[in-house]
Amino acid sequence: MCDMLVPWQDYTTSKSVPQNLSALIFRNEIITKLAIRMKANMNTDKGRVCPVERAGSLDNIFRRWLQNPLKILAPYIQRGMTVLDIGCGPGFFTIPMAQLVGSAGRVIAVDLQDGMLEKVRCKIRETEIEKRIALHKCENNSICVAERVDFVLLFYMVHEIPNQTDFFSQIAQILQPTGQVLIVEPPFHVSKATFGRTLEQAKAAGFTPSQGPSVFLSKTAILEKGQQSLGGDA
């Protein structure tokens, strides 16, 4: 049975945010709560993922206010695109991605855990975006997606991948020649040096990294196929 879930909405303009309170005090409270929740869910060992039981901490009003999916993704996703959300969890980004691609677009939401996919299924059931989202279970060593995609989101999940070079190679095989990959990694145990090593692994798979968008409490990068990879797809 599905949990009682509140449909996604843009909380940056929601009346749920108490405008009459001091903005600084309110923001500090949110930052503290979000940081505690995020840190509790971050695992330092590769190959470990956030359990389904903690899915609520990945999708809540505090996070939506500070890490607004539409604002983060709108510069990269256009209507009609086919986009891939790897490690979709309870659908924090999946549903906004479906809004951005429109009725002619498609979102492939991938997760290792059936429980996370079920949470997304419950949220979109009997909604107008249900037909736009394909739920897909991956494996430990394979994303198990063969369909060509225009954009890939890797939010707070690359650090969980033991073999990152192979992972990026799989993405390179399905990414369109002009496609983009957005990597966002957490600050608590992904150091600057560790993030740099991740980008080196991406380079080894044929990607060219550049500075990503500003995302609260995060390290980001945009990956695009290098000239060698583009030539290989021609």
C-alpha positions in Angstrom: 0.0 0.0 0.0 1.2 3.5 -0.9 2.1 6.0 1.9 0.0 9.1 2.1 2.1 11.4 0.0 1.7 15.1 -0.8 2.0 15.9 -4.5 5.1 17.8 -5.5 4.9 21.6 -5.6 7.2 24.6 -5.8 7.7 25.5 -2.1 9.8 28.6 -3.0 6.5 30.5 -3.4 4.4 28.4 -1.0 2.6 30.0 1.8 4.1 27.2 3.9 7.1 29.4 4.2 6.3 31.9 7.0 7.0 35.2 5.4 6.3 37.2 8.6 9.2 35.6 10.5 12.8 36.8 10.3 14.1 35.3 7.0 17.6 34.8 8.5 16.3 32.9 11.5 14.0 30.7 9.4 16.8 30.0 6.9 19.2 29.0 9.6 16.7 26.6 11.1 16.1 25.0 7.8 19.8 24.7 7.0 20.4 23.1 10.4 17.6 20.6 10.0 18.5 19.7 6.4 22.2 19.3 7.2 21.5 16.9 10.1 19.1 14.8 7.9 21.4 14.8 4.9 24.5 13.9 7.0 22.5 11.0 8.7 21.7 9.6 5.3 25.2 9.9 3.8 27.2 6.6 3.9 31.0 6.8 3.8 31.4 3.4 2.2 31.0 3.0 -1.5 28.3 0.6 -2.6 26.0 1.6 0.3 22.8 3.5 -0.4 20.2 5.4 1.6 17.6 2.8 2.9 14.0 3.1 1.9 13.0 3.7 5.5 14.8 7.1 5.3 13.2 8.2 2.0 11.2 10.9 3.8 14.3 12.8 4.6 15.2 13.0 0.9 11.9 14.6 -0.1 10.6 17.3 2.3 9.6 21.0 2.4 13.0 22.1 3.8 15.0 20.5 1.0 12.6 21.8 -1.7 13.1 25.3 -0.5 16.9 25.1 -0.5 17.4 22.8 -3.4 14.6 23.7 -5.7 14.5 21.0 -8.5 13.0 23.3 -11.2 15.5 26.0 -10.7 18.4 23.6 -10.7 17.3 21.6 -13.8 15.5 24.1 -16.0 18.7 25.3 -17.7 19.4 21.8 -18.9 16.1 20.2 -19.7 13.9 21.2 -22.6 10.4 20.0 -23.6 10.4 16.8 -25.6 13.7 15.5 -24.2 14.3 12.0 -22.9 16.1 12.3 -19.6 17.5 9.9 -17.1 17.4 10.2 -13.3 19.9 7.6 -11.8 19.4 6.9 -8.1 16.0 8.6 -8.3 15.1 7.7 -4.7 11.5 8.8 -3.8 11.3 11.0 -6.9 12.4 14.4 -5.5 13.8 15.3 -8.9 11.9 12.8 -11.1 8.6 14.5 -10.9 9.9 18.0 -11.7 11.9 16.5 -14.6 8.6 15.1 -15.9 7.1 18.6 -15.7 10.0 20.1 -17.6 10.0 17.6 -20.5 6.3 18.1 -21.1 3.8 15.7 -22.6 6.2 14.9 -25.6 9.1 14.1 -23.3 10.1 11.1 -21.2 11.8 10.5 -17.9 13.5 7.2 -17.0 13.8 6.9 -13.3 16.3 4.4 -12.2 17.0 3.0 -8.7 18.6 0.0 -7.1 15.8 -0.4 -4.6 12.2 -1.6 -5.4 11.0 0.3 -2.4 12.1 3.7 -3.8 10.6 3.0 -7.2 7.3 2.1 -5.5 7.3 5.4 -3.7 7.6 7.2 -7.0 4.9 5.0 -8.5 2.6 6.0 -5.6 3.2 9.7 -6.2 2.5 9.7 -9.9 -0.4 7.2 -10.0 -3.4 8.6 -11.8 -1.7 12.0 -12.5 -1.0 13.6 -15.9 2.7 12.9 -15.7 2.4 9.2 -15.0 2.7 8.3 -18.7 5.9 10.4 -19.0 7.8 8.4 -16.3 9.3 5.0 -16.8 10.4 3.3 -13.6 13.4 1.0 -14.0 15.4 -1.1 -11.5 19.1 -1.2 -12.1 21.8 -3.6 -10.8 24.8 -3.1 -8.7 27.2 -3.0 -11.6 24.9 -1.9 -14.4 22.3 0.9 -15.0 20.5 -1.5 -17.4 19.3 1.2 -19.7 19.9 1.0 -23.5 17.7 3.9 -24.6 19.3 7.1 -25.9 19.0 10.0 -23.6 19.5 13.8 -23.8 20.3 14.5 -20.2 21.4 12.5 -17.1 21.1 13.5 -13.5 23.4 12.1 -10.9 22.4 13.7 -7.7 24.2 12.5 -4.5 24.8 9.1 -5.8 28.2 8.9 -7.7 30.1 8.4 -4.4 28.1 5.2 -3.9 29.5 3.7 -7.1 32.5 1.4 -6.6 33.7 1.4 -10.3 33.1 4.9 -11.5 35.0 4.6 -14.8 32.8 1.7 -15.9 29.7 3.6 -14.7 30.6 6.7 -16.7 31.4 4.5 -19.7 27.8 3.1 -19.5 26.4 6.6 -19.5 28.6 7.7 -22.4 27.2 4.8 -24.5 23.6 6.0 -24.1 24.1 9.8 -24.0 23.3 11.7 -27.2 26.3 13.4 -28.8 25.1 16.8 -27.6 23.8 15.6 -24.3 24.8 16.7 -20.8 25.3 15.0 -17.4 24.8 16.9 -14.2 26.8 15.6 -11.2 25.9 16.9 -7.7 27.8 15.5 -4.7 27.3 16.1 -1.0 29.9 18.0 1.1 30.0 15.9 4.3 32.3 13.1 3.1 33.0 13.9 -0.6 36.0 16.1 -0.3 37.3 18.4 -3.0 40.1 15.9 -3.7 37.6 13.0 -3.9 35.3 15.0 -6.2 38.4 15.8 -8.4 39.1 12.1 -8.7 35.5 11.4 -9.7 35.9 14.0 -12.5 39.1 12.3 -13.6 37.2 9.0 -13.9 34.6 10.8 -16.0 37.4 12.1 -18.3 38.7 8.6 -18.7 35.3 7.6 -20.0 35.5 10.4 -22.6 33.7 13.3 -20.9 34.8 16.9 -20.6 33.8 18.4 -17.2 32.9 22.1 -16.6 31.6 24.0 -13.7 28.1 23.1 -12.7 25.3 25.2 -11.2 25.3 26.5 -7.6 23.5 24.0 -5.5 23.2 24.4 -1.7 25.6 22.3 0.3 27.0 20.6 -2.8 29.8 20.2 -5.3 28.7 20.2 -8.9 29.9 19.6 -12.5 28.5 19.4 -16.0 29.8 16.6 -18.2 29.7 16.7 -22.0 31.2 14.3 -24.5 34.6 15.3 -25.7 35.5 15.6 -29.3 36.8 12.1 -29.4 33.5 10.7 -28.1 31.5 12.9 -30.5 33.5 11.5 -33.4 32.8 8.0 -32.3 29.1 8.6 -32.4 29.1 10.1 -35.8 
